[in-house]
Structures are given as C-alpha cells and as structure tokens.
Amino acid sequence: MLPPERRLGRVLELIDDGKYLTLHSGRQTGKTTCAFWLVEHLNASGRCRAAWADLQTAREQPDLDRALPIILSELDRASARDLPSLVRPSSDEVRALRTIPERAVLGYLSMLSARSDRPLVLLFDEADGLVGPTMVSFLAQLRAGYLDRSREPFPSSIALIGLRPVRDYALSTAEGRTISWLGTTSPFNVSAEAATLGPFTRDEVAELLTQHTRVTGQRF
C-alpha cells in the first residue's frame, strides 16, 4: 500500500479550507482505500468529525421517491459507524424528512451538523452513479446547504468520490439546464481543480512490488 497522505495532500488542503470537492480517478486506483484512511485520519486529528457513505445501492435509480430512502439509510448507517458518539436523527425525524424528498438530505445533514461539536466532513463514494432527478436533487440539496451554512448548520466539507469530476456527471440536456451551476459555481466551484488520484507511476509500482516481495518472498 502506498502512504495515503502522500497521495491526498491536496484533498486535505481543500478539506481544511472548508471546500466542497470531487475526488475522482479510474477504477482500482485506491479511491475507497484513501477514503477510509481520510475518515480515520480526520477523526483521530480531533479537528473535525468525518464519515464515509457509499451510494452504490442507490446508483442508476432515477426515481427520487425510491432512491431517497436508500440514501438516508446509508447516511444513517455511516453516521452510526463513523460517528458513534454523535446523536443521530431519530426514526421519527427521518420519517418526517422523507415526506419532502427534495429537502430530506439537506435536513438530515443539517441535523447531524447541529449536533456535532466539531466541523463535519462527509465523503460520498460512488456519487457519480446517481442519475436523473435523483442526481439533480442530491446535488441541489448539497448546494442549498452550502450556500446557507453561515446561518444554518451544515457540513464544512463534502467530497464526492467517483470516476468523474462533478461537471462530467451524466445528465440530460434538460437536467443540465436545470442545474447550470454544475462545475462552474458554488458549491462545486473547486471542480475546475478537482482532486484526482493518478495512475500508479513506474516508481510506485516498483514500491508496491517490493513490499510484496518483502512480505511473501516472491521476487519480480
């Protein structure tokens, strides 16, 4: 394994600056492994609270009414796992949030942030797997929370993890017009300099193989 802190220097800077960002790269380049390290590192630092949520189970589901319960369930599971000391929204509160799907994620993250004694950081894995109205609503709710976070509690930093930067997320022409701010203005204005994990270099491959040889004795 390559030291994650070596690969994530820029991501840590953006999180420390309170930015919303995308972390993208090709398959099998260590995105999820790096996300796990980020959560552990940020929580251990004592400066903020961090959680990782996997949106894989909501991918390719354009129906917001069907996708929303999945997203909220994953958010709750992530909070229970990574933020065990934080009081999560109750089942009654979540049920109330689900009555207005277009504001449910916004409401959940606002509640969670209000109950945290430190800035909150959320990492959403497989974010580019969301599609259609679900994608539009999810990003719009993050934008609304970002714009109002000086007055209402909301995560200080959010990272969308996937194969593509947010400006390249798959949207129809109509959806693109609906959210013309994608990749150009808040909250994803940093997407022009979106963090990425590049392919392993020759030296990094050699480093990984050397580690393998040291552990197993197998030479290359």
PLY file of the C-alpha trace (Angstrom):
ply
format ascii 1.0
element vertex 220
property float x
property float y
property float z
element edge 219
property int vertex1
property int vertex2
end_header
0.00 0.00 0.00
1.22 3.49 -0.83
1.06 6.05 2.03
-2.37 7.74 1.56
-1.11 11.03 2.99
1.33 11.25 0.08
-1.49 10.95 -2.44
-4.04 13.06 -0.58
-2.13 16.25 0.20
-4.37 18.41 -1.99
-7.55 16.80 -0.64
-6.50 17.56 2.94
-5.84 21.18 1.98
-9.32 21.53 0.45
-10.98 19.94 3.49
-9.04 22.20 5.86
-10.20 25.18 3.77
-13.85 24.10 4.07
-14.25 23.30 0.38
-16.67 21.01 -1.40
-14.79 18.88 -3.91
-14.69 15.84 -6.12
-12.11 13.09 -5.76
-12.01 11.14 -8.98
-9.82 8.62 -10.74
-10.06 5.39 -12.70
-11.04 2.04 -11.30
-8.77 0.21 -8.86
-6.59 3.24 -8.11
-7.32 3.29 -4.37
-10.17 5.81 -4.04
-12.12 3.88 -1.42
-8.98 2.85 0.48
-7.96 6.51 0.59
-11.44 7.48 1.76
-11.20 5.02 4.66
-7.83 6.49 5.61
-9.23 10.03 5.39
-12.08 9.23 7.80
-9.72 7.62 10.29
-7.14 10.42 9.96
-9.66 13.26 10.28
-11.44 11.72 13.27
-8.13 11.00 15.00
-6.97 14.58 14.47
-9.70 15.93 16.78
-10.23 18.93 14.48
-13.39 17.61 12.84
-15.73 14.64 12.58
-15.77 12.61 9.37
-17.92 9.85 7.88
-17.88 7.82 4.65
-21.17 6.95 2.93
-21.43 4.56 -0.02
-24.13 5.49 -2.57
-23.64 2.30 -4.58
-27.03 0.88 -3.59
-28.82 3.96 -4.98
-27.00 4.01 -8.32
-28.95 4.00 -11.57
-32.16 4.82 -9.69
-33.68 7.99 -11.19
-36.88 7.86 -9.08
-36.23 10.17 -6.13
-39.01 8.58 -4.06
-37.27 5.21 -4.33
-33.67 6.44 -4.13
-34.14 8.79 -1.18
-34.83 6.13 1.50
-31.71 4.29 0.32
-29.56 7.42 0.60
-30.95 8.32 4.03
-30.45 4.75 5.22
-26.82 4.80 4.08
-26.27 8.18 5.73
-27.65 6.82 8.99
-25.52 3.66 8.74
-22.40 5.73 8.02
-23.11 8.04 10.95
-23.61 5.12 13.33
-20.36 3.51 12.21
-18.03 6.53 11.92
-19.65 8.96 14.38
-20.75 6.67 17.23
-20.75 9.41 19.88
-22.94 11.74 17.81
-26.70 11.75 18.36
-28.27 10.86 15.01
-31.72 11.97 13.82
-34.36 9.69 15.33
-36.56 7.37 13.27
-39.45 9.82 13.70
-37.30 12.69 12.47
-36.14 10.65 9.47
-39.75 9.69 8.72
-40.70 13.38 8.74
-37.77 14.23 6.43
-38.94 11.64 3.90
-42.22 13.50 3.42
-40.34 16.17 1.45
-37.79 14.24 -0.65
-36.39 17.42 -2.22
-35.12 18.57 1.21
-34.54 15.28 3.06
-30.75 15.01 2.60
-30.42 18.71 3.38
-32.44 18.24 6.57
-30.56 15.16 7.73
-27.13 16.74 7.23
-28.30 19.95 8.94
-29.49 18.00 11.99
-26.28 15.99 12.14
-24.13 19.12 11.83
-26.10 20.93 14.54
-25.40 18.10 16.98
-21.67 17.95 16.28
-19.22 19.83 18.48
-16.72 19.91 15.62
-16.93 20.67 11.89
-18.45 17.79 9.95
-16.86 16.23 6.84
-18.81 13.83 4.59
-17.31 11.59 1.91
-19.87 10.26 -0.60
-18.47 7.29 -2.54
-19.92 6.24 -5.93
-21.60 9.66 -6.16
-21.40 9.66 -9.95
-23.59 6.54 -10.03
-26.67 8.61 -9.18
-28.77 9.51 -12.21
-31.63 11.69 -13.41
-33.87 13.52 -10.92
-32.11 11.76 -8.03
-28.76 13.20 -9.08
-30.25 16.66 -9.65
-32.00 16.73 -6.27
-28.99 15.36 -4.37
-26.61 17.98 -5.77
-29.18 20.76 -5.42
-29.66 19.94 -1.73
-25.91 20.00 -1.14
-25.74 23.35 -2.89
-28.58 24.78 -0.79
-26.85 23.69 2.41
-23.52 25.08 1.25
-24.95 28.50 0.39
-26.75 28.82 3.73
-24.15 27.28 6.03
-23.12 30.62 7.53
-26.62 30.77 9.05
-27.65 27.12 9.39
-25.51 24.13 10.46
-24.19 22.07 7.54
-21.04 20.02 6.82
-17.94 22.16 6.48
-16.61 20.00 3.66
-18.10 17.37 1.34
-16.22 15.16 -1.12
-17.96 13.38 -3.99
-15.91 10.32 -4.91
-16.19 8.59 -8.27
-14.76 8.02 -11.71
-15.52 11.55 -12.95
-15.42 15.16 -11.75
-18.86 16.54 -10.97
-19.04 18.67 -14.12
-18.91 15.44 -16.15
-21.69 13.65 -14.29
-24.19 12.11 -16.69
-27.14 14.44 -17.10
-29.65 15.04 -19.88
-29.66 18.37 -21.70
-32.74 19.46 -19.75
-31.18 18.49 -16.43
-28.00 20.32 -17.38
-30.01 23.49 -17.93
-31.81 22.98 -14.61
-28.51 22.98 -12.74
-26.34 25.13 -14.97
-24.11 25.79 -11.95
-22.59 22.30 -12.20
-18.82 22.61 -12.27
-18.84 26.40 -12.51
-20.11 27.95 -9.28
-20.79 27.07 -5.66
-20.71 24.57 -4.16
-18.56 22.76 -6.70
-16.51 25.68 -7.99
-13.39 23.73 -7.00
-14.24 21.10 -9.60
-12.08 23.01 -12.07
-9.20 21.87 -9.87
-10.84 18.67 -8.66
-8.54 16.37 -6.76
-7.58 13.19 -8.54
-5.63 10.03 -7.86
-3.48 9.48 -10.91
-2.40 6.09 -12.24
0.47 4.47 -10.36
3.84 5.64 -11.64
6.65 3.26 -12.52
8.36 4.03 -9.20
5.13 3.45 -7.27
4.60 0.08 -8.95
8.17 -0.85 -8.00
7.47 0.25 -4.43
4.34 -1.90 -4.24
6.07 -4.96 -5.70
8.98 -4.51 -3.28
6.52 -4.51 -0.39
5.00 -7.73 -1.73
8.45 -9.34 -2.05
9.33 -8.32 1.50
6.16 -9.95 2.89
5.98 -13.09 0.72
9.49 -13.64 -0.57
8.20 -13.70 -4.15
10.53 -11.77 -6.45
9.67 -9.86 -9.62
0 1
1 2
2 3
3 4
4 5
5 6
6 7
7 8
8 9
9 10
10 11
11 12
12 13
13 14
14 15
15 16
16 17
17 18
18 19
19 20
20 21
21 22
22 23
23 24
24 25
25 26
26 27
27 28
28 29
29 30
30 31
31 32
32 33
33 34
34 35
35 36
36 37
37 38
38 39
39 40
40 41
41 42
42 43
43 44
44 45
45 46
46 47
47 48
48 49
49 50
50 51
51 52
52 53
53 54
54 55
55 56
56 57
57 58
58 59
59 60
60 61
61 62
62 63
63 64
64 65
65 66
66 67
67 68
68 69
69 70
70 71
71 72
72 73
73 74
74 75
75 76
76 77
77 78
78 79
79 80
80 81
81 82
82 83
83 84
84 85
85 86
86 87
87 88
88 89
89 90
90 91
91 92
92 93
93 94
94 95
95 96
96 97
97 98
98 99
99 100
100 101
101 102
102 103
103 104
104 105
105 106
106 107
107 108
108 109
109 110
110 111
111 112
112 113
113 114
114 115
115 116
116 117
117 118
118 119
119 120
120 121
121 122
122 123
123 124
124 125
125 126
126 127
127 128
128 129
129 130
130 131
131 132
132 133
133 134
134 135
135 136
136 137
137 138
138 139
139 140
140 141
141 142
142 143
143 144
144 145
145 146
146 147
147 148
148 149
149 150
150 151
151 152
152 153
153 154
154 155
155 156
156 157
157 158
158 159
159 160
160 161
161 162
162 163
163 164
164 165
165 166
166 167
167 168
168 169
169 170
170 171
171 172
172 173
173 174
174 175
175 176
176 177
177 178
178 179
179 180
180 181
181 182
182 183
183 184
184 185
185 186
186 187
187 188
188 189
189 190
190 191
191 192
192 193
193 194
194 195
195 196
196 197
197 198
198 199
199 200
200 201
201 202
202 203
203 204
204 205
205 206
206 207
207 208
208 209
209 210
210 211
211 212
212 213
213 214
214 215
215 216
216 217
217 218
218 219
